[in-house]
Amino acid sequence: MKWLTEAAVILCQHEIGVVKLTPVQQDLVTIGHVKVLVEHDPELKPIAGCPNSGATIKPCMLTQKVEVGYSDFLRIDGQRICLDTVTGLTDGTPPGLVKYTVHAPGQELVTEVS
C-alpha cells in the first residue's frame, strides 16, 4: 500500500469529481518535497466537478469520514498516515451510497507492507 501525498488524486464514484486536498502536517514528512497526508486530511474536503445532478439529485460536494485506509502502524506527529486504500462516503445522492476512492497516490516510492 502506497502512502498518500497532497498530490494524490481522490475522486468521487462518478469518476470526475475531484477532492481538493489540504494537508495538516507542516512539512514534518515529505516525499519528493510533497507533504504526506495524515488522518483526517481526506475528510470534509470539497469535491469539484461531480457530474451527478438532476431535479432530485445532489452532486458530490463534500467528503465524509474515512471508512478505511489509515495506517495501523505508522504515524506522523500522532496522526495515522493515509494509504492508497482510503475510501469513504460523499454527501452526494443517493445518501449513504456514493463513495470517494484514491485513483493515484501522488507518489510511487514509499509503501507500507502489511
N, CA, C and O atoms as a GROMACS GRO file, in nm:
protein
  456
    1MET      N    1   0.083  -0.117   0.000
    1MET     CA    2   0.000   0.000   0.000
    1MET      C    3   0.088   0.124   0.000
    1MET      O    4   0.178   0.137   0.083
    2LYS      N    5   0.062   0.213  -0.091
    2LYS     CA    6   0.141   0.335  -0.103
    2LYS      C    7   0.088   0.443  -0.008
    2LYS      O    8  -0.031   0.450   0.021
    3TRP      N    9   0.179   0.528   0.038
    3TRP     CA   10   0.141   0.644   0.119
    3TRP      C   11   0.080   0.748   0.027
    3TRP      O   12   0.119   0.760  -0.089
    4LEU      N   13  -0.017   0.824   0.078
    4LEU     CA   14  -0.076   0.933   0.000
    4LEU      C   15  -0.002   1.063   0.028
    4LEU      O   16   0.040   1.089   0.140
    5THR      N   17   0.012   1.144  -0.076
    5THR     CA   18   0.066   1.279  -0.061
    5THR      C   19  -0.040   1.379  -0.105
    5THR      O   20  -0.146   1.342  -0.155
    6GLU      N   21  -0.010   1.507  -0.085
    6GLU     CA   22  -0.104   1.610  -0.126
    6GLU      C   23  -0.123   1.613  -0.278
    6GLU      O   24  -0.215   1.680  -0.327
    7ALA      N   25  -0.039   1.543  -0.353
    7ALA     CA   26  -0.054   1.532  -0.499
    7ALA      C   27  -0.145   1.416  -0.539
    7ALA      O   28  -0.166   1.392  -0.658
    8ALA      N   29  -0.199   1.345  -0.440
    8ALA     CA   30  -0.288   1.231  -0.469
    8ALA      C   31  -0.412   1.277  -0.545
    8ALA      O   32  -0.454   1.392  -0.535
    9VAL      N   33  -0.469   1.185  -0.620
    9VAL     CA   34  -0.595   1.210  -0.690
    9VAL      C   35  -0.700   1.122  -0.626
    9VAL      O   36  -0.695   0.999  -0.634
   10ILE      N   37  -0.795   1.188  -0.561
   10ILE     CA   38  -0.908   1.119  -0.499
   10ILE      C   39  -1.033   1.169  -0.570
   10ILE      O   40  -1.056   1.290  -0.582
   11LEU      N   41  -1.114   1.074  -0.618
   11LEU     CA   42  -1.233   1.108  -0.696
   11LEU      C   43  -1.357   1.051  -0.633
   11LEU      O   44  -1.353   0.950  -0.563
   12CYS      N   45  -1.470   1.119  -0.658
   12CYS     CA   46  -1.598   1.060  -0.617
   12CYS      C   47  -1.628   0.946  -0.712
   12CYS      O   48  -1.565   0.932  -0.817
   13GLN      N   49  -1.724   0.866  -0.677
   13GLN     CA   50  -1.760   0.747  -0.752
   13GLN      C   51  -1.803   0.778  -0.895
   13GLN      O   52  -1.802   0.690  -0.981
   14HIS      N   53  -1.839   0.902  -0.922
   14HIS     CA   54  -1.882   0.941  -1.056
   14HIS      C   55  -1.765   0.969  -1.150
   14HIS      O   56  -1.784   1.008  -1.265
   15GLU      N   57  -1.642   0.948  -1.098
   15GLU     CA   58  -1.516   0.948  -1.174
   15GLU      C   59  -1.469   1.084  -1.226
   15GLU      O   60  -1.364   1.091  -1.290
   16ILE      N   61  -1.542   1.189  -1.200
   16ILE     CA   62  -1.498   1.322  -1.247
   16ILE      C   63  -1.480   1.418  -1.131
   16ILE      O   64  -1.397   1.509  -1.138
   17GLY      N   65  -1.557   1.398  -1.025
   17GLY     CA   66  -1.548   1.488  -0.909
   17GLY      C   67  -1.417   1.471  -0.835
   17GLY      O   68  -1.389   1.362  -0.783
   18VAL      N   69  -1.336   1.575  -0.829
   18VAL     CA   70  -1.202   1.571  -0.770
   18VAL      C   71  -1.204   1.632  -0.630
   18VAL      O   72  -1.255   1.743  -0.609
   19VAL      N   73  -1.147   1.560  -0.534
   19VAL     CA   74  -1.138   1.606  -0.397
   19VAL      C   75  -1.020   1.702  -0.384
   19VAL      O   76  -0.909   1.670  -0.426
   20LYS      N   77  -1.043   1.820  -0.326
   20LYS     CA   78  -0.936   1.917  -0.300
   20LYS      C   79  -0.872   1.884  -0.166
   20LYS      O   80  -0.936   1.892  -0.062
   21LEU      N   81  -0.745   1.847  -0.171
   21LEU     CA   82  -0.672   1.804  -0.051
   21LEU      C   83  -0.589   1.918   0.006
   21LEU      O   84  -0.521   1.990  -0.067
   22THR      N   85  -0.595   1.934   0.138
   22THR     CA   86  -0.515   2.032   0.209
   22THR      C   87  -0.453   1.962   0.330
   22THR      O   88  -0.522   1.937   0.428
   23PRO      N   89  -0.323   1.931   0.323
   23PRO     CA   90  -0.260   1.858   0.434
   23PRO      C   91  -0.247   1.943   0.560
   23PRO      O   92  -0.226   2.064   0.553
   24VAL      N   93  -0.260   1.876   0.675
   24VAL     CA   94  -0.249   1.948   0.802
   24VAL      C   95  -0.108   1.945   0.859
   24VAL      O   96  -0.068   2.037   0.931
   25GLN      N   97  -0.031   1.841   0.829
   25GLN     CA   98   0.104   1.834   0.887
   25GLN      C   99   0.195   1.934   0.815
   25GLN      O  100   0.187   1.951   0.693
   26GLN      N  101   0.280   1.998   0.892
   26GLN     CA  102   0.361   2.108   0.842
   26GLN      C  103   0.503   2.065   0.803
   26GLN      O  104   0.598   2.093   0.876
   27ASP      N  105   0.516   2.000   0.691
   27ASP     CA  106   0.647   1.963   0.636
   27ASP      C  107   0.732   1.874   0.727
   27ASP      O  108   0.854   1.872   0.716
   28LEU      N  109   0.667   1.800   0.818
   28LEU     CA  110   0.743   1.706   0.901
   28LEU      C  111   0.792   1.590   0.816
   28LEU      O  112   0.906   1.546   0.830
   29VAL      N  113   0.704   1.539   0.728
   29VAL     CA  114   0.740   1.428   0.639
   29VAL      C  115   0.692   1.462   0.498
   29VAL      O  116   0.574   1.490   0.476
   30THR      N  117   0.785   1.458   0.404
   30THR     CA  118   0.752   1.480   0.263
   30THR      C  119   0.813   1.368   0.180
   30THR      O  120   0.907   1.301   0.223
   31ILE      N  121   0.760   1.351   0.063
   31ILE     CA  122   0.816   1.259  -0.037
   31ILE      C  123   0.835   1.343  -0.163
   31ILE      O  124   0.737   1.389  -0.222
   32GLY      N  125   0.959   1.362  -0.204
   32GLY     CA  126   0.986   1.448  -0.319
   32GLY      C  127   0.936   1.589  -0.297
   32GLY      O  128   0.884   1.651  -0.390
   33HIS      N  129   0.950   1.642  -0.177
   33HIS     CA  130   0.909   1.777  -0.139
   33HIS      C  131   0.758   1.797  -0.140
   33HIS      O  132   0.710   1.911  -0.147
   34VAL      N  133   0.682   1.688  -0.134
   34VAL     CA  134   0.536   1.695  -0.131
   34VAL      C  135   0.490   1.634   0.002
   34VAL      O  136   0.534   1.525   0.039
   35LYS      N  137   0.403   1.704   0.073
   35LYS     CA  138   0.360   1.660   0.206
   35LYS      C  139   0.282   1.529   0.202
   35LYS      O  140   0.201   1.506   0.113
   36VAL      N  141   0.309   1.445   0.300
   36VAL     CA  142   0.236   1.320   0.318
   36VAL      C  143   0.103   1.353   0.387
   36VAL      O  144   0.098   1.437   0.476
   37LEU      N  145  -0.005   1.286   0.344
   37LEU     CA  146  -0.135   1.306   0.406
   37LEU      C  147  -0.148   1.222   0.532
   37LEU      O  148  -0.101   1.108   0.537
   38VAL      N  149  -0.213   1.278   0.632
   38VAL     CA  150  -0.235   1.208   0.758
   38VAL      C  151  -0.384   1.207   0.790
   38VAL      O  152  -0.467   1.264   0.720
   39GLU      N  153  -0.414   1.139   0.900
   39GLU     CA  154  -0.550   1.122   0.948
   39GLU      C  155  -0.631   1.253   0.940
   39GLU      O  156  -0.585   1.359   0.982
   40HIS      N  157  -0.749   1.241   0.888
   40HIS     CA  158  -0.848   1.347   0.870
   40HIS      C  159  -0.822   1.435   0.747
   40HIS      O  160  -0.910   1.512   0.710
   41ASP      N  161  -0.705   1.428   0.683
   41ASP     CA  162  -0.680   1.511   0.564
   41ASP      C  163  -0.785   1.490   0.454
   41ASP      O  164  -0.826   1.588   0.393
   42PRO      N  165  -0.830   1.365   0.427
   42PRO     CA  166  -0.930   1.348   0.320
   42PRO      C  167  -1.074   1.376   0.364
   42PRO      O  168  -1.165   1.371   0.281
   43GLU      N  169  -1.096   1.406   0.492
   43GLU     CA  170  -1.231   1.420   0.544
   43GLU      C  171  -1.280   1.564   0.538
   43GLU      O  172  -1.204   1.658   0.561
   44LEU      N  173  -1.409   1.580   0.506
   44LEU     CA  174  -1.475   1.710   0.499
   44LEU      C  175  -1.404   1.804   0.402
   44LEU      O  176  -1.387   1.923   0.429
   45LYS      N  177  -1.362   1.749   0.289
   45LYS     CA  178  -1.296   1.826   0.185
   45LYS      C  179  -1.391   1.849   0.068
   45LYS      O  180  -1.475   1.763   0.038
   46PRO      N  181  -1.380   1.964   0.001
   46PRO     CA  182  -1.468   1.992  -0.112
   46PRO      C  183  -1.438   1.902  -0.231
   46PRO      O  184  -1.324   1.862  -0.255
   47ILE      N  185  -1.543   1.872  -0.306
   47ILE     CA  186  -1.533   1.794  -0.429
   47ILE      C  187  -1.579   1.884  -0.543
   47ILE      O  188  -1.688   1.940  -0.538
   48ALA      N  189  -1.495   1.899  -0.644
   48ALA     CA  190  -1.527   1.986  -0.757
   48ALA      C  191  -1.552   1.902  -0.882
   48ALA      O  192  -1.479   1.807  -0.911
   49GLY      N  193  -1.655   1.938  -0.956
   49GLY     CA  194  -1.679   1.878  -1.088
   49GLY      C  195  -1.761   1.752  -1.093
   49GLY      O  196  -1.763   1.686  -1.196
   50CYS      N  197  -1.828   1.716  -0.984
   50CYS     CA  198  -1.912   1.595  -0.989
   50CYS      C  199  -2.026   1.617  -1.087
   50CYS      O  200  -2.099   1.716  -1.076
   51PRO      N  201  -2.044   1.526  -1.184
   51PRO     CA  202  -2.148   1.544  -1.285
   51PRO      C  203  -2.286   1.494  -1.242
   51PRO      O  204  -2.382   1.510  -1.316
   52ASN      N  205  -2.296   1.436  -1.125
   52ASN     CA  206  -2.422   1.378  -1.079
   52ASN      C  207  -2.519   1.491  -1.044
   52ASN      O  208  -2.504   1.554  -0.939
   53SER      N  209  -2.616   1.516  -1.128
   53SER     CA  210  -2.711   1.624  -1.099
   53SER      C  211  -2.844   1.596  -1.166
   53SER      O  212  -2.853   1.517  -1.260
   54GLY      N  213  -2.944   1.661  -1.116
   54GLY     CA  214  -3.079   1.646  -1.169
   54GLY      C  215  -3.178   1.710  -1.074
   54GLY      O  216  -3.139   1.772  -0.975
   55ALA      N  217  -3.307   1.695  -1.104
   55ALA     CA  218  -3.411   1.759  -1.024
   55ALA      C  219  -3.406   1.718  -0.878
   55ALA      O  220  -3.421   1.804  -0.790
   56THR      N  221  -3.387   1.592  -0.849
   56THR     CA  222  -3.384   1.545  -0.710
   56THR      C  223  -3.250   1.481  -0.675
   56THR      O  224  -3.239   1.406  -0.579
   57ILE      N  225  -3.148   1.511  -0.755
   57ILE     CA  226  -3.016   1.451  -0.736
   57ILE      C  227  -2.916   1.558  -0.694
   57ILE      O  228  -2.905   1.663  -0.758
   58LYS      N  229  -2.845   1.531  -0.586
   58LYS     CA  230  -2.743   1.622  -0.536
   58LYS      C  231  -2.605   1.572  -0.577
   58LYS      O  232  -2.571   1.457  -0.552
   59PRO      N  233  -2.525   1.657  -0.641
   59PRO     CA  234  -2.389   1.615  -0.675
   59PRO      C  235  -2.303   1.600  -0.550
   59PRO      O  236  -2.335   1.654  -0.444
   60CYS      N  237  -2.195   1.526  -0.563
   60CYS     CA  238  -2.099   1.512  -0.454
   60CYS      C  239  -2.027   1.645  -0.437
   60CYS      O  240  -1.965   1.695  -0.530
   61MET      N  241  -2.036   1.702  -0.317
   61MET     CA  242  -1.974   1.831  -0.292
   61MET      C  243  -1.876   1.828  -0.176
   61MET      O  244  -1.794   1.918  -0.160
   62LEU      N  245  -1.885   1.721  -0.092
   62LEU     CA  246  -1.803   1.715   0.028
   62LEU      C  247  -1.777   1.570   0.066
   62LEU      O  248  -1.867   1.486   0.061
   63THR      N  249  -1.652   1.540   0.104
   63THR     CA  250  -1.621   1.407   0.154
   63THR      C  251  -1.668   1.395   0.298
   63THR      O  252  -1.680   1.494   0.370
   64GLN      N  253  -1.694   1.274   0.338
   64GLN     CA  254  -1.732   1.245   0.476
   64GLN      C  255  -1.617   1.169   0.543
   64GLN      O  256  -1.506   1.167   0.489
   65LYS      N  257  -1.641   1.109   0.655
   65LYS     CA  258  -1.540   1.037   0.733
   65LYS      C  259  -1.477   0.922   0.652
   65LYS      O  260  -1.546   0.852   0.578
   66VAL      N  261  -1.347   0.904   0.667
   66VAL     CA  262  -1.278   0.792   0.604
   66VAL      C  263  -1.325   0.663   0.671
   66VAL      O  264  -1.326   0.652   0.794
   67GLU      N  265  -1.365   0.566   0.589
   67GLU     CA  266  -1.409   0.436   0.643
   67GLU      C  267  -1.292   0.341   0.664
   67GLU      O  268  -1.284   0.274   0.767
   68VAL      N  269  -1.202   0.336   0.568
   68VAL     CA  270  -1.080   0.255   0.575
   68VAL      C  271  -0.968   0.329   0.503
   68VAL      O  272  -0.993   0.415   0.419
   69GLY      N  273  -0.843   0.294   0.538
   69GLY     CA  274  -0.731   0.349   0.464
   69GLY      C  275  -0.627   0.423   0.546
   69GLY      O  276  -0.533   0.479   0.489
   70TYR      N  277  -0.642   0.424   0.679
   70TYR     CA  278  -0.538   0.482   0.763
   70TYR      C  279  -0.445   0.370   0.808
   70TYR      O  280  -0.489   0.258   0.833
   71SER      N  281  -0.316   0.400   0.818
   71SER     CA  282  -0.218   0.302   0.864
   71SER      C  283  -0.242   0.265   1.010
   71SER      O  284  -0.272   0.350   1.094
   72ASP      N  285  -0.230   0.136   1.038
   72ASP     CA  286  -0.237   0.090   1.176
   72ASP      C  287  -0.100   0.094   1.244
   72ASP      O  288  -0.090   0.076   1.365
   73PHE      N  289   0.005   0.120   1.165
   73PHE     CA  290   0.141   0.111   1.218
   73PHE      C  291   0.216   0.244   1.220
   73PHE      O  292   0.294   0.270   1.312
   74LEU      N  293   0.194   0.329   1.121
   74LEU     CA  294   0.276   0.448   1.105
   74LEU      C  295   0.197   0.576   1.134
   74LEU      O  296   0.081   0.590   1.095
   75ARG      N  297   0.264   0.668   1.203
   75ARG     CA  298   0.202   0.796   1.240
   75ARG      C  299   0.302   0.909   1.219
   75ARG      O  300   0.423   0.890   1.226
   76ILE      N  301   0.248   1.026   1.194
   76ILE     CA  302   0.327   1.148   1.189
   76ILE      C  303   0.266   1.241   1.293
   76ILE      O  304   0.149   1.278   1.284
   77ASP      N  305   0.346   1.279   1.390
   77ASP     CA  306   0.300   1.367   1.498
   77ASP      C  307   0.170   1.316   1.561
   77ASP      O  308   0.080   1.393   1.593
   78GLY      N  309   0.163   1.183   1.579
   78GLY     CA  310   0.048   1.119   1.643
   78GLY      C  311  -0.069   1.088   1.553
   78GLY      O  312  -0.166   1.026   1.597
   79GLN      N  313  -0.064   1.130   1.427
   79GLN     CA  314  -0.175   1.106   1.334
   79GLN      C  315  -0.139   0.996   1.235
   79GLN      O  316  -0.029   0.995   1.180
   80ARG      N  317  -0.232   0.904   1.213
   80ARG     CA  318  -0.208   0.792   1.122
   80ARG      C  319  -0.189   0.841   0.978
   80ARG      O  320  -0.252   0.937   0.935
   81ILE      N  321  -0.099   0.774   0.906
   81ILE     CA  322  -0.072   0.806   0.767
   81ILE      C  323  -0.184   0.754   0.679
   81ILE      O  324  -0.240   0.647   0.705
   82CYS      N  325  -0.218   0.830   0.574
   82CYS     CA  326  -0.318   0.786   0.476
   82CYS      C  327  -0.252   0.695   0.374
   82CYS      O  328  -0.143   0.722   0.324
   83LEU      N  329  -0.321   0.586   0.343
   83LEU     CA  330  -0.273   0.490   0.244
   83LEU      C  331  -0.362   0.495   0.120
   83LEU      O  332  -0.469   0.554   0.121
   84ASP      N  333  -0.314   0.430   0.013
   84ASP     CA  334  -0.390   0.434  -0.112
   84ASP      C  335  -0.518   0.352  -0.109
   84ASP      O  336  -0.586   0.338  -0.211
   85THR      N  337  -0.553   0.299   0.007
   85THR     CA  338  -0.679   0.227   0.024
   85THR      C  339  -0.788   0.317   0.085
   85THR      O  340  -0.897   0.269   0.115
   86VAL      N  341  -0.757   0.446   0.103
   86VAL     CA  342  -0.854   0.539   0.162
   86VAL      C  343  -0.984   0.538   0.081
   86VAL      O  344  -0.984   0.550  -0.041
   87THR      N  345  -1.093   0.523   0.153
   87THR     CA  346  -1.227   0.534   0.094
   87THR      C  347  -1.325   0.578   0.201
   87THR      O  348  -1.306   0.553   0.320
   88GLY      N  349  -1.429   0.644   0.156
   88GLY     CA  350  -1.535   0.690   0.246
   88GLY      C  351  -1.652   0.737   0.163
   88GLY      O  352  -1.651   0.726   0.040
   89LEU      N  353  -1.753   0.788   0.229
   89LEU     CA  354  -1.873   0.835   0.160
   89LEU      C  355  -1.863   0.983   0.126
   89LEU      O  356  -1.786   1.057   0.188
   90THR      N  357  -1.941   1.025   0.027
   90THR     CA  358  -1.957   1.167  -0.005
   90THR      C  359  -2.095   1.210   0.044
   90THR      O  360  -2.172   1.129   0.095
   91ASP      N  361  -2.125   1.337   0.027
   91ASP     CA  362  -2.258   1.388   0.063
   91ASP      C  363  -2.355   1.384  -0.055
   91ASP      O  364  -2.465   1.438  -0.046
   92GLY      N  365  -2.315   1.320  -0.166
   92GLY     CA  366  -2.400   1.312  -0.285
   92GLY      C  367  -2.515   1.213  -0.269
   92GLY      O  368  -2.520   1.136  -0.174
   93THR      N  369  -2.607   1.218  -0.365
   93THR     CA  370  -2.721   1.126  -0.362
   93THR      C  371  -2.694   1.007  -0.453
   93THR      O  372  -2.623   1.020  -0.553
   94PRO      N  373  -2.749   0.891  -0.418
   94PRO     CA  374  -2.832   0.864  -0.301
   94PRO      C  375  -2.748   0.864  -0.173
   94PRO      O  376  -2.636   0.813  -0.172
   95PRO      N  377  -2.803   0.921  -0.064
   95PRO     CA  378  -2.729   0.931   0.062
   95PRO      C  379  -2.681   0.795   0.112
   95PRO      O  380  -2.754   0.695   0.106
   96GLY      N  381  -2.558   0.793   0.162
   96GLY     CA  382  -2.503   0.671   0.220
   96GLY      C  383  -2.456   0.567   0.121
   96GLY      O  384  -2.423   0.455   0.160
   97LEU      N  385  -2.452   0.602  -0.008
   97LEU     CA  386  -2.410   0.504  -0.109
   97LEU      C  387  -2.293   0.548  -0.197
   97LEU      O  388  -2.220   0.463  -0.247
   98VAL      N  389  -2.275   0.678  -0.215
   98VAL     CA  390  -2.173   0.727  -0.309
   98VAL      C  391  -2.040   0.743  -0.234
   98VAL      O  392  -2.032   0.814  -0.134
   99LYS      N  393  -1.937   0.677  -0.285
   99LYS     CA  394  -1.806   0.676  -0.219
   99LYS      C  395  -1.704   0.761  -0.295
   99LYS      O  396  -1.722   0.795  -0.412
  100TYR      N  397  -1.597   0.794  -0.225
  100TYR     CA  398  -1.478   0.851  -0.288
  100TYR      C  399  -1.365   0.750  -0.270
  100TYR      O  400  -1.359   0.679  -0.170
  101THR      N  401  -1.274   0.744  -0.368
  101THR     CA  402  -1.163   0.650  -0.365
  101THR      C  403  -1.038   0.715  -0.424
  101THR      O  404  -1.044   0.816  -0.493
  102VAL      N  405  -0.925   0.653  -0.395
  102VAL     CA  406  -0.796   0.701  -0.447
  102VAL      C  407  -0.776   0.646  -0.588
  102VAL      O  408  -0.791   0.526  -0.612
  103HIS      N  409  -0.742   0.735  -0.680
  103HIS     CA  410  -0.710   0.693  -0.816
  103HIS      C  411  -0.561   0.702  -0.845
  103HIS      O  412  -0.511   0.637  -0.937
  104ALA      N  413  -0.489   0.783  -0.767
  104ALA     CA  414  -0.344   0.791  -0.776
  104ALA      C  415  -0.292   0.840  -0.642
  104ALA      O  416  -0.345   0.937  -0.588
  105PRO      N  417  -0.189   0.775  -0.586
  105PRO     CA  418  -0.141   0.811  -0.452
  105PRO      C  419  -0.060   0.940  -0.446
  105PRO      O  420  -0.038   0.993  -0.336
  106GLY      N  421  -0.016   0.992  -0.559
  106GLY     CA  422   0.065   1.114  -0.558
  106GLY      C  423   0.214   1.088  -0.548
  106GLY      O  424   0.294   1.182  -0.550
  107GLN      N  425   0.251   0.962  -0.537
  107GLN     CA  426   0.394   0.923  -0.534
  107GLN      C  427   0.400   0.773  -0.557
  107GLN      O  428   0.303   0.701  -0.532
  108GLU      N  429   0.514   0.725  -0.604
  108GLU     CA  430   0.531   0.582  -0.633
  108GLU      C  431   0.651   0.522  -0.559
  108GLU      O  432   0.694   0.412  -0.594
  109LEU      N  433   0.705   0.591  -0.460
  109LEU     CA  434   0.827   0.545  -0.394
  109LEU      C  435   0.807   0.474  -0.262
  109LEU      O  436   0.873   0.374  -0.235
  110VAL      N  437   0.716   0.524  -0.178
  110VAL     CA  438   0.707   0.477  -0.041
  110VAL      C  439   0.581   0.394  -0.021
  110VAL      O  440   0.471   0.435  -0.057
  111THR      N  441   0.600   0.274   0.038
  111THR     CA  442   0.487   0.185   0.064
  111THR      C  443   0.491   0.137   0.209
  111THR      O  444   0.592   0.146   0.278
  112GLU      N  445   0.376   0.085   0.252
  112GLU     CA  446   0.368   0.019   0.381
  112GLU      C  447   0.339  -0.127   0.353
  112GLU      O  448   0.247  -0.159   0.276
  113VAL      N  449   0.415  -0.214   0.412
  113VAL     CA  450   0.393  -0.358   0.395
  113VAL      C  451   0.311  -0.406   0.512
  113VAL      O  452   0.344  -0.380   0.628
  114SER      N  453   0.203  -0.477   0.481
  114SER     CA  454   0.115  -0.524   0.590
  114SER      C  455   0.158  -0.660   0.641
  114SER      O  456   0.096  -0.714   0.733
   0.00000   0.00000   0.00000
